[in-house]
Each structure stands twice: as structure tokens, then as C-alpha cells.
Amino acid sequence: MRESLEVIEERAGVLRGLVQELLGFSRSDTGPDEVSLADVVQRIVALQRVSHGRTVVFEERILWHDTVVASAVRVEQILSNLLSNAVDAAPAGRGIVGVTLWRDGQDAVVEVADNGEGIDPELGDRIFEPFVSTKDTEQGTGLGLAICRRLALAMGGTLSARNHAEGGAVFELRLPIAAEKADTAARHPMGASTSGEALAR
């Protein structure tokens, strides 16, 4: 019960921050902070494990540890939404959700992959348009991914999606590395598998 209450308190804090972010979206930003992306990824994955760990296996790979220029609240919202979608897409009882963090040039990259049916090719990039959803109306409004992409763009990053060759969807979040940290960041090892590739094995 204590663990569940901690999750509720954590989610309430994130939602409160998100509402503040959205209300102030049209106003001038006070400026981004340097955020430890690894810490945010580990925190969000831990919360998802508490909620869905009995039905979905979470595979976490942290290949880079440093900071990005971003808003922690916005990054948490994006990753929470991507992970929740991946859990919903994964097959019940045998779902696998992979989260991989690495560096690519001057960007930090987080991939969230699932072993579900993937994205309908007819939708393509329209999946990020408002009110476009692959879920039933009772399950989703079709706003989540649209908001996530807008938040990513506001931080100077990108959010894209694709289907993995072996099945399942892969969502990729890219954020700029803090300039003074860029030269010391460890690159993604050549030939290392991304989340989608790991799930395919």
C-alpha cells in the first residue's frame, strides 16, 4: 500500500507540473535546465514496473550518463506517455518493453520499443496528429503523442516513430546534449542493438 501511495503521489506531482507547462506553453519560457536523462529514464521505468511489472517485462539499457538541455517535467511526460502506450501495445502476459538510452553525435537518444503489432502503415507520421489514435475511444483521446511531439520540439529535440523489421513499434526521442558535456559523452557502441533490435531476438 505504501508503494502504491508513493506512485500516486509521484504521478500527481508530474501531472501538476504538466498542467503548469501546458498552461504556460504560449508564454515565454524561463529557459531549460540541465537534466540527467539517465535518472529520468530510470525513475519512469521504475514507476512503470510498479504498475505493470506483473504483466510486462521491462528491459532497460543505459549506455550514456550525462545531462541534456531540457525540462525534467516535459521529459517525464513524454517518457511516461511512450511507456504507457508501449505497455498497452504489448501482448498481454508476454509483453516486453525495451528502453535504451545512448548518445548519437550531439544528441541523447531514448528509444522505447514494444513487441506488439506495430503501427498501421496507413497511419505513418499521422500518429502524431491530434485526435489520431489506435486505441478505442474509451482508452485514449489521441492527444498524447501530439502533445509529446510538441513538447520535444519545444526543447529543441525530435520525436519519431517506426516499426521494427521483426515486429513492434519503436519511438525515438532525441534531445540536445549540454554543450560543455558533449565532448565527454560516450557514444553508442558500434553494432550495439537498439531497443527494437533487442526485442526482436
ZITADA-V905754 format. One record per pair of residues at least 24 apart in sequence whose C-alpha atoms are under 7 Angstrom apart, sorted by the first residue. I is the first residue (numbers start at 1). GAP is how many residues later the second one is. D is the distance in whole Angstrom. If there is no record, write none. Layout:
I:GAP:D / I:GAP:D
This chain:
7:40:7 / 14:59:6 / 17:56:6 / 18:55:7 / 32:37:6 / 32:38:5 / 32:39:6 / 33:36:6 / 33:37:6 / 33:38:6 / 34:33:6 / 34:34:5 / 34:35:5 / 34:36:6 / 34:144:7 / 35:32:5 / 35:33:5 / 35:34:6 / 35:35:6 / 35:37:6 / 36:30:6 / 36:31:4 / 36:32:7 / 37:29:7 / 37:30:6 / 37:31:7 / 38:24:7 / 38:27:6 / 40:36:7 / 44:32:7 / 44:36:6 / 55:37:7 / 55:38:5 / 55:39:7 / 55:40:7 / 56:31:7 / 56:37:7 / 56:38:6 / 56:39:5 / 56:40:6 / 57:38:6 / 57:39:5 / 57:40:6 / 58:38:6 / 58:39:5 / 58:40:6 / 59:38:6 / 59:39:5 / 59:40:6 / 60:38:6 / 60:39:5 / 60:40:6 / 61:38:6 / 61:39:5 / 61:40:6 / 62:38:6 / 62:39:5 / 62:40:7 / 63:38:6 / 63:39:5 / 63:125:7 / 64:37:6 / 64:38:5 / 64:39:6 / 64:121:7 / 64:122:6 / 66:119:7 / 67:110:6 / 67:111:6 / 68:107:7 / 68:108:6 / 68:109:4 / 68:110:5 / 69:107:6 / 69:108:6 / 69:109:5 / 70:85:6 / 74:77:6 / 78:70:5 / 81:63:7 / 82:30:7 / 83:29:7 / 86:27:7 / 86:28:5 / 89:25:7 / 89:27:5 / 90:24:6 / 90:25:5 / 90:26:4 / 91:25:6 / 98:97:5 / 98:101:7 / 99:96:6 / 100:94:6 / 100:95:6 / 102:85:7 / 102:86:5 / 103:82:7 / 103:83:6 / 103:84:5 / 103:85:5 / 104:83:6 / 104:84:6 / 106:70:6 / 106:71:6 / 106:76:6 / 107:67:6 / 107:68:5 / 107:69:5 / 107:70:5 / 108:66:6 / 108:67:5 / 108:68:6 / 108:69:6 / 109:63:7 / 109:64:6 / 109:65:5 / 109:66:7 / 110:62:6 / 110:63:5 / 110:64:7 / 111:59:7 / 111:60:6 / 111:61:5 / 111:62:6 / 111:84:6 / 112:58:6 / 112:59:5 / 112:60:7 / 112:83:7 / 113:55:7 / 113:56:6 / 113:57:4 / 113:58:6 / 113:82:6 / 113:83:5 / 114:54:5 / 114:55:6 / 114:56:7 / 115:52:6 / 115:53:4 / 115:84:7 / 116:51:7 / 116:52:5 / 116:53:7 / 117:50:6 / 117:51:5 / 118:45:6 / 118:49:6 / 118:50:4 / 118:51:4 / 119:44:6 / 119:50:6 / 164:32:6 / 166:34:6 / 170:26:6
